[in-house]
Amino acid sequence: MPATYHSAASRGHANHGWLDSHHTFSFANYRNPARMNFGVLRVLNDDVVAGGKGFGTHAHDNMEIVSIPLEGDLAHEDSIGNRTVIRAGDVQVMSAGTGVRHSEMNASPDEPVRFLQIWMFPDARGVAPRYDQITLSPKPNAWQQILSPDEDDAGVWAHQNAWWSIGEFDAGHAATYELHAPDTNGVYLFVLEGAAEVGEQALGARDGYGLTDVETLDLTAVAKSRVLLMEVPMEMV
């Protein structure tokens, strides 16, 4: 059961004034050869954007891009005709495919917005760009699926053999996750709030923990916690 632990304090950090960002994996000016990716999981950025600011129109291709707002409202606009606002409790996915341009701006002129920006390599290149967005209904003390490879399954869907869930757990609650594809996939945990344990590994807020060669994962919440779990292939297609 090979394990990878990334403490919150070990992440890359860039503060541009309007943007305060922590990078779990190498991104922009943060370059760490040991922190390039976890399987097909390429970027995990923890971003805080000041009121009235944001990412102006820019291009992407051949990447699955997921945004998860944690606080505040994020205004999205793209070149395939989508114009919307995503809020805490929402999950957004954009398949960049052959190419898409988009912007992500803080919808509030005064209050900051905090969100996760996550990139995942797709299982096919050159797909048609697409957009999907959902609003979650809280399910306490359970793993709630938020992403899968199947457009008819729960959550948004992506061009990758990946399954992601969010769990909100009371202190002392234990939860088991069973991998969908244990022969090919690993699982990466990111603690959004609180504290938890996986085996003997203690995890605090914004810590990351990756496991491979496992069929199940057992987590115990040490405090009231919210945890993002990403099951992803460990090999690129």
C-alpha positions in Angstrom: 0.0 0.0 0.0 2.4 2.8 -1.2 1.4 6.1 0.3 2.1 9.8 -0.5 1.6 12.5 2.2 1.5 16.2 1.3 1.2 18.4 4.3 -0.7 21.7 3.8 2.5 23.6 4.8 4.6 21.8 2.1 2.5 23.2 -0.8 3.7 25.8 -3.3 2.4 29.3 -2.6 2.0 32.4 -4.7 0.4 35.6 -3.5 -0.3 38.1 -6.4 -2.4 40.4 -4.3 -5.7 39.7 -6.1 -4.9 36.0 -6.0 -3.6 34.0 -3.1 -3.0 30.4 -4.3 -1.6 27.2 -2.8 -0.4 24.5 -5.2 -0.4 20.8 -4.1 1.3 19.9 -7.4 3.8 21.9 -9.6 2.1 24.9 -11.2 3.3 28.1 -12.8 6.4 29.3 -10.9 6.2 26.4 -8.4 8.3 23.6 -9.8 9.0 20.5 -7.8 10.0 17.4 -9.7 8.6 15.2 -6.9 5.3 16.9 -7.0 4.2 16.8 -10.7 1.1 14.8 -10.4 -0.7 11.8 -8.8 -1.6 9.6 -11.7 -3.8 11.6 -14.1 -4.4 14.2 -11.4 -2.2 17.1 -12.6 -3.3 20.3 -10.7 -4.9 20.9 -7.3 -4.9 24.6 -6.6 -6.5 26.1 -3.5 -7.3 29.7 -4.6 -8.6 32.8 -2.9 -9.6 35.6 -5.3 -10.2 39.2 -4.1 -13.5 40.9 -4.8 -14.0 42.1 -8.3 -10.9 40.2 -9.6 -10.3 36.9 -11.3 -8.9 35.0 -14.2 -9.5 36.9 -17.5 -10.2 35.0 -20.7 -7.6 32.4 -21.4 -7.3 29.1 -23.4 -7.1 25.4 -22.5 -7.0 22.2 -24.5 -7.0 18.5 -23.8 -7.7 18.8 -20.0 -10.6 18.0 -17.7 -10.9 21.1 -15.5 -13.0 20.9 -12.3 -13.9 23.9 -10.1 -15.3 23.5 -6.6 -16.3 26.7 -4.9 -15.9 26.6 -1.1 -16.9 30.2 -0.2 -18.4 32.9 -2.3 -19.6 33.1 -5.9 -17.6 32.6 -9.1 -18.8 33.9 -12.4 -17.9 31.7 -15.4 -18.0 32.5 -19.1 -16.7 30.5 -22.0 -16.3 30.3 -25.8 -18.9 27.5 -26.1 -21.8 29.7 -24.9 -21.9 29.1 -21.2 -22.4 32.1 -18.8 -23.2 31.2 -15.2 -22.3 31.6 -11.6 -21.1 28.7 -9.5 -21.4 28.8 -5.7 -20.4 26.9 -2.6 -22.1 23.5 -2.9 -21.7 23.5 -6.7 -19.3 21.4 -8.8 -18.3 22.5 -12.3 -16.5 20.5 -15.0 -15.2 21.7 -18.3 -13.7 19.3 -20.9 -11.3 21.6 -22.8 -10.8 19.0 -25.6 -9.9 20.6 -29.0 -9.8 24.0 -27.3 -11.9 26.4 -25.3 -11.5 29.9 -23.9 -13.0 30.9 -20.6 -12.9 33.3 -17.7 -13.5 32.8 -14.0 -14.2 36.0 -12.0 -15.2 36.8 -8.5 -18.9 37.6 -8.8 -18.7 39.9 -5.7 -17.1 43.3 -5.9 -16.2 43.2 -2.2 -16.0 39.7 -0.7 -13.3 37.1 -1.6 -14.2 33.8 -3.2 -12.3 30.6 -2.3 -12.4 27.7 -4.7 -10.5 24.6 -5.7 -9.2 24.5 -9.3 -8.4 20.9 -10.3 -7.0 19.6 -13.6 -7.0 16.0 -14.7 -5.6 14.5 -17.9 -8.4 13.0 -20.1 -8.5 9.5 -21.5 -8.9 10.8 -25.0 -7.5 13.8 -26.8 -9.3 16.0 -29.3 -12.8 15.6 -27.8 -15.5 18.3 -28.4 -15.4 20.9 -25.6 -18.2 20.6 -23.1 -19.5 22.0 -19.8 -21.4 20.6 -16.9 -22.5 21.9 -13.5 -24.4 20.5 -10.5 -25.6 21.6 -7.1 -25.1 19.1 -4.3 -27.6 18.2 -1.6 -25.7 17.5 1.7 -25.5 13.9 2.7 -24.0 13.8 6.3 -21.7 10.9 7.3 -21.5 9.4 3.8 -19.3 9.6 0.7 -21.3 11.6 -1.9 -20.2 11.0 -5.5 -19.6 14.2 -7.4 -17.9 13.0 -10.6 -17.7 9.8 -12.7 -17.0 8.6 -16.3 -20.8 8.0 -16.9 -23.0 10.9 -17.8 -26.0 9.0 -16.4 -24.3 8.4 -13.0 -24.4 10.7 -10.0 -22.5 14.0 -10.2 -20.8 15.6 -13.3 -19.0 13.4 -15.7 -15.5 13.6 -17.2 -13.5 12.0 -20.0 -11.5 9.8 -17.6 -12.1 6.5 -15.7 -12.3 8.5 -12.4 -14.7 8.7 -9.5 -14.7 11.6 -7.1 -16.6 12.0 -3.8 -17.0 14.5 -1.0 -17.7 13.3 2.5 -19.0 15.4 5.4 -18.4 13.5 8.7 -19.1 14.1 12.3 -16.3 13.7 14.8 -15.7 10.0 15.5 -17.5 8.8 12.4 -15.8 6.0 10.4 -16.4 5.6 6.7 -15.1 3.1 4.1 -14.6 3.8 0.4 -14.4 0.9 -2.1 -12.5 1.7 -5.3 -14.3 1.2 -8.5 -11.2 0.1 -10.4 -8.6 -1.0 -7.9 -6.4 -2.7 -10.5 -5.7 0.6 -12.3 -6.7 3.4 -9.9 -5.3 5.0 -6.8 -7.1 7.4 -4.5 -6.1 10.9 -3.4 -7.6 12.6 -0.3 -7.7 16.3 0.3 -9.0 17.5 3.7 -11.2 20.6 3.1 -12.0 21.1 6.8 -11.4 19.4 10.1 -9.1 16.5 10.8 -9.1 12.8 10.0 -7.1 9.6 10.1 -6.4 7.0 7.5 -4.8 4.1 9.2 -1.9 5.6 11.2 -1.7 8.7 9.0 -3.2 11.8 10.7 -4.5 14.5 8.3 -5.3 18.1 9.0 -7.0 20.8 7.0 -5.6 21.1 3.4 -3.4 18.0 3.8 -3.3 15.6 0.9 -2.8 11.9 1.0 -2.5 9.5 -1.9 -2.8 5.7 -1.8 -2.2 3.1 -4.5 -2.6 -0.7 -4.7 -5.6 -0.7 -2.4 -9.2 -2.0 -2.8 -10.7 0.0 0.0 -9.9 3.0 2.2 -11.0 3.4 5.8 -11.2 7.0 7.2 -12.1 8.2 10.7 -13.0 11.8 11.3 -11.1 13.1 14.4 -13.1 16.3 14.3 -16.1 17.4 12.2 -14.6 17.2 8.8 -15.2 17.6 5.1 -13.0 15.6 2.7 -12.6 15.4 -1.0 -11.7 12.0 -2.4 -10.4 11.5 -5.9 -10.1 8.0 -7.4 -8.0 8.3 -10.5 -6.1 6.1 -13.0 -2.4 6.0 -12.1 -1.2 5.6 -15.7 -1.7 8.0 -18.6 -3.5 6.8 -21.7 
